[in-house]
């Protein structure tokens, strides 16, 4: 039995600034035709939900229109960035922003089982946070890992764990920073994910590191200009299909939808802040 996940990410949806809605609608049409078992948005669901609750509401309404099973994880545009990240325009996560997100999208971390697998989704912005919810999420991660049994583990979060190596020491807003990364590995307690999938970087890449497949999901909305986003992987607008087999086998691939343009955010200077 194969469980198919269509991972969309960085949809950056807004009613006030609907620059990327057309792409989302076209990708939604392709998803409805394909009928995956689950659609997962891995964060930056909204354009500026961290500041404008109306963007969260608009994004949720568009996802409800997919008429497919959907799960969500928050990104920095939805609830603010990690507290240990360099200063960004959306500011840092706080309890008020997180509560707004929960009202519209439900739990910001979750786990459930499908044949042969446990799917664990976490709020990357809580990693290293001083919010009480961070401790609760830590406990949930440890519990999910401890009860894994013979299942394979697929971990989903907004930010990539790292670029090339788990021992990287650079502090950036692009990847999970070193201290919370080490904490996350410790919480897994020796359980090694077979798959780690994320968004955030607006580029597709699939690499192996220490026996783990790390997949970066591209955006449904736009790509970033080269001066802001080094070319780590394939810059395309689309989504990623993950195929999880009951025996633990898995495969991931980039899906590009016909008629969906690869927009560059540099062409939308009013989208958010200075570039």
VODO-817918 format. One line per field, with one value per residue (C-alpha): residue number from 0; residue in three letters; x, y, z. Coordinates in Angstrom, 2 decimals. Layout:
BEGIN
num: NUM,... $
residuo: ALA,... $
xx: X,... $
yy: Y,... $
zz: Z,... $
% end
This chain:
BEGIN
num: 0,1,2,3,4,5,6,7,8,9,10,11,12,13,14,15,16,17,18,19,20,21,22,23,24,25,26,27,28,29,30,31,32,33,34,35,36,37,38,39,40,41,42,43,44,45,46,47,48,49,50,51,52,53,54,55,56,57,58,59,60,61,62,63,64,65,66,67,68,69,70,71,72,73,74,75,76,77,78,79,80,81,82,83,84,85,86,87,88,89,90,91,92,93,94,95,96,97,98,99,100,101,102,103,104,105,106,107,108,109,110,111,112,113,114,115,116,117,118,119,120,121,122,123,124,125,126,127,128,129,130,131,132,133,134,135,136,137,138,139,140,141,142,143,144,145,146,147,148,149,150,151,152,153,154,155,156,157,158,159,160,161,162,163,164,165,166,167,168,169,170,171,172,173,174,175,176,177,178,179,180,181,182,183,184,185,186,187,188,189,190,191,192,193,194,195,196,197,198,199,200,201,202,203,204,205,206,207,208,209,210,211,212,213,214,215,216,217,218,219,220,221,222,223,224,225,226,227,228,229,230,231,232,233,234,235,236,237,238,239,240,241,242,243,244,245,246,247,248,249,250,251,252,253,254,255,256,257,258,259,260,261,262,263,264,265,266,267,268,269,270,271,272,273,274 $
residuo: UNK,UNK,UNK,UNK,UNK,UNK,UNK,UNK,UNK,UNK,UNK,UNK,UNK,UNK,UNK,UNK,UNK,UNK,UNK,UNK,UNK,UNK,UNK,UNK,UNK,UNK,UNK,UNK,UNK,UNK,UNK,UNK,UNK,UNK,UNK,UNK,UNK,UNK,UNK,UNK,UNK,UNK,UNK,UNK,UNK,UNK,UNK,UNK,UNK,UNK,UNK,UNK,UNK,UNK,UNK,UNK,UNK,UNK,UNK,UNK,UNK,UNK,UNK,UNK,UNK,UNK,UNK,UNK,UNK,UNK,UNK,UNK,UNK,UNK,UNK,UNK,UNK,UNK,UNK,UNK,UNK,UNK,UNK,UNK,UNK,UNK,UNK,UNK,UNK,UNK,UNK,UNK,UNK,UNK,UNK,UNK,UNK,UNK,UNK,UNK,UNK,UNK,UNK,UNK,UNK,UNK,UNK,UNK,UNK,UNK,UNK,UNK,UNK,UNK,UNK,UNK,UNK,UNK,UNK,UNK,UNK,UNK,UNK,UNK,UNK,UNK,UNK,UNK,UNK,UNK,UNK,UNK,UNK,UNK,UNK,UNK,UNK,UNK,UNK,UNK,UNK,UNK,UNK,UNK,UNK,UNK,UNK,UNK,UNK,UNK,UNK,UNK,UNK,UNK,UNK,UNK,UNK,UNK,UNK,UNK,UNK,UNK,UNK,UNK,UNK,UNK,UNK,UNK,UNK,UNK,UNK,UNK,UNK,UNK,UNK,UNK,UNK,UNK,UNK,UNK,UNK,UNK,UNK,UNK,UNK,UNK,UNK,UNK,UNK,UNK,UNK,UNK,UNK,UNK,UNK,UNK,UNK,UNK,UNK,UNK,UNK,UNK,UNK,UNK,UNK,UNK,UNK,UNK,UNK,UNK,UNK,UNK,UNK,UNK,UNK,UNK,UNK,UNK,UNK,UNK,UNK,UNK,UNK,UNK,UNK,UNK,UNK,UNK,UNK,UNK,UNK,UNK,UNK,UNK,UNK,UNK,UNK,UNK,UNK,UNK,UNK,UNK,UNK,UNK,UNK,UNK,UNK,UNK,UNK,UNK,UNK,UNK,UNK,UNK,UNK,UNK,UNK,UNK,UNK,UNK,UNK,UNK,UNK,UNK,UNK,UNK,UNK,UNK,UNK,UNK,UNK,UNK,UNK,UNK,UNK $
xx: 0.00,1.24,0.35,0.76,1.42,1.33,3.52,2.78,4.64,5.22,1.90,1.98,-1.75,-3.56,-6.77,-5.24,-2.19,-3.46,-0.32,0.04,-3.55,-3.79,-0.86,-2.43,-5.76,-4.10,-2.06,-5.23,-6.92,-4.04,-4.24,-7.97,-7.37,-4.56,-6.36,-3.41,-4.14,-3.03,-2.12,0.42,1.26,4.65,4.46,4.32,0.74,-0.09,1.73,1.70,-0.37,2.17,0.81,-2.56,-5.09,-7.06,-4.26,-4.64,-8.39,-7.96,-5.36,-7.56,-10.54,-8.48,-7.25,-10.79,-11.65,-9.28,-11.84,-9.02,-7.61,-5.18,-2.68,-0.82,2.43,3.24,6.01,7.64,5.16,2.30,3.47,6.81,10.31,12.33,13.48,17.10,16.96,18.52,16.03,13.45,10.59,7.92,9.50,9.64,7.02,5.00,1.98,-0.50,0.63,0.66,-2.88,-4.14,-2.64,-4.23,-7.66,-7.45,-5.38,-5.55,-2.62,0.84,2.39,0.89,1.64,-0.38,0.25,-0.25,0.74,4.41,4.99,4.58,4.17,5.43,4.85,6.42,6.40,9.94,9.49,8.99,12.41,14.60,11.67,10.99,7.23,5.64,4.33,7.92,8.21,4.89,6.05,9.35,7.39,5.22,8.30,9.90,6.65,6.18,9.74,9.60,6.45,7.68,7.97,8.76,7.38,9.54,9.51,8.79,9.47,7.92,8.79,9.01,12.76,15.45,17.41,20.68,22.31,24.75,25.65,23.97,27.10,26.93,27.46,26.30,23.44,20.99,17.31,17.39,17.97,17.24,20.04,22.66,21.42,17.74,18.85,20.92,17.99,15.65,18.04,18.26,14.47,14.22,16.23,18.03,15.06,16.44,13.87,13.83,12.52,12.78,10.74,10.55,9.83,11.06,13.87,11.62,13.79,13.57,16.40,16.65,19.83,21.02,22.80,23.76,21.19,18.32,16.60,16.21,13.72,13.21,9.80,9.47,6.89,3.48,3.89,7.26,11.03,13.45,16.02,19.52,20.96,18.69,18.58,21.69,20.91,20.95,18.54,15.92,14.10,10.60,7.04,5.17,4.78,6.44,4.89,6.04,5.20,5.44,5.31,4.09,7.45,9.32,10.31,9.77,10.29,9.89,9.68,9.11,5.82,5.49,1.97,1.36,0.33,1.68,4.24,7.48,7.02,9.97,9.25,11.43,8.59,6.22,7.94,4.81,4.45,6.29,8.97,12.16,14.05 $
yy: 0.00,3.45,6.60,9.68,13.13,16.25,18.75,22.34,25.15,28.89,29.70,33.29,33.84,37.11,38.86,42.33,41.32,38.44,38.22,34.44,33.26,32.32,29.93,28.35,27.90,26.23,23.92,23.15,22.04,19.66,18.29,17.63,15.74,13.69,13.00,12.43,10.87,14.06,17.63,19.12,22.82,23.06,26.72,30.33,29.55,33.26,36.30,38.22,36.32,37.18,40.75,40.51,37.92,38.56,36.84,33.75,33.72,34.15,31.39,28.98,29.66,28.90,25.63,24.64,25.10,22.27,19.78,17.39,16.15,18.88,19.29,22.49,23.59,27.23,29.25,32.52,34.50,32.94,33.33,35.17,33.76,31.74,33.74,32.89,33.89,37.12,40.01,39.66,41.89,39.70,39.72,36.76,34.24,35.13,33.69,36.08,35.27,31.57,31.69,33.44,30.69,27.97,29.56,29.27,26.14,24.02,22.25,23.50,20.10,16.66,13.02,10.16,6.78,5.38,1.86,1.39,5.02,7.61,11.16,13.83,17.50,20.16,23.93,24.93,28.42,26.92,25.25,27.16,29.35,30.45,29.96,27.33,25.66,24.81,22.46,20.87,20.31,18.84,16.32,15.43,14.90,12.61,10.65,10.19,8.95,6.62,4.93,4.45,0.67,-0.86,2.10,4.40,8.07,11.00,14.41,17.58,21.16,24.56,25.19,22.80,21.19,22.31,22.80,19.89,18.64,18.29,19.68,23.08,26.00,29.04,31.10,32.00,32.47,29.89,26.70,25.43,26.89,24.64,24.56,23.78,21.35,19.42,19.55,18.12,15.26,14.51,14.50,11.88,9.67,7.62,7.38,8.33,9.69,8.05,11.30,14.93,17.33,21.11,24.30,27.88,28.06,28.19,25.61,21.87,19.64,15.99,14.85,12.12,12.93,10.16,7.83,10.35,11.67,15.47,16.99,20.71,21.60,24.44,27.22,27.30,31.09,32.38,32.02,34.42,36.40,34.93,37.79,36.78,33.04,31.14,28.37,25.39,23.39,23.63,26.96,26.18,26.84,23.63,20.98,17.76,14.30,11.90,8.23,6.22,2.43,0.16,-1.67,1.59,2.38,5.94,8.29,12.04,14.07,17.63,18.16,21.11,21.95,23.03,26.67,27.73,30.50,30.64,34.13,36.03,38.02,40.82,41.51,42.21,44.94,45.60,42.02,42.42,44.79,45.82,43.10 $
zz: 0.00,-0.94,1.02,-1.17,0.28,-1.85,-0.02,-0.90,0.81,0.99,-0.66,0.71,0.34,1.01,0.00,0.22,-1.84,-3.99,-6.15,-5.77,-5.56,-9.25,-8.93,-5.87,-7.65,-10.65,-8.44,-6.50,-9.72,-10.37,-6.83,-7.10,-10.34,-8.76,-5.43,-3.05,0.32,2.05,1.16,3.56,3.60,5.32,6.24,5.13,4.29,4.39,3.08,6.36,8.86,11.55,11.43,9.68,10.81,7.63,5.68,7.86,7.23,3.48,3.32,5.27,3.00,-0.11,1.39,2.36,-1.30,-2.23,-0.91,0.03,3.35,4.44,7.28,8.13,9.74,10.48,8.91,9.87,7.75,9.71,13.32,13.28,13.05,15.55,18.54,17.80,14.14,12.84,12.72,9.96,8.90,10.48,13.96,16.34,17.39,20.48,22.26,20.61,17.09,17.79,19.22,16.08,13.97,16.11,15.69,11.92,11.29,14.43,16.07,15.14,15.84,15.31,14.62,13.14,11.62,8.14,7.06,7.92,8.92,11.63,10.31,12.72,11.97,14.19,14.58,13.59,15.06,18.54,18.45,20.88,21.99,25.57,25.11,27.33,24.18,23.23,26.21,25.31,21.74,22.99,25.05,22.05,19.85,22.45,22.88,19.13,18.73,21.73,20.48,16.93,17.13,13.73,11.81,9.69,10.70,8.40,9.94,8.53,9.48,7.84,7.91,6.68,9.47,7.85,4.46,4.15,7.62,11.00,12.69,10.92,13.30,11.32,12.81,10.04,9.41,6.65,8.63,12.14,14.23,15.88,19.50,18.74,16.04,18.57,20.99,18.34,17.56,21.29,21.64,18.90,21.24,18.62,16.27,12.86,10.41,7.03,5.54,6.62,4.47,4.74,2.82,3.43,0.86,-2.24,-3.98,-4.55,-3.40,-2.41,-0.66,1.69,4.98,7.40,5.90,6.04,2.94,3.24,0.80,0.37,-1.01,-3.46,-3.27,-4.93,-5.18,-6.37,-6.38,-4.75,-6.75,-6.81,-4.79,-1.89,-2.38,-3.50,-5.95,-3.59,-5.74,-8.45,-8.54,-9.70,-8.60,-7.86,-5.18,-4.03,-4.07,-1.36,-1.85,1.38,1.08,3.87,3.87,4.63,1.06,-0.08,-3.00,-3.46,-6.65,-7.79,-9.62,-11.97,-13.05,-16.63,-16.95,-13.53,-14.03,-12.05,-10.64,-9.15,-6.01,-7.39,-9.82,-6.89,-4.89,-2.83,-1.67,1.63,2.77,1.00,-0.90 $
% end
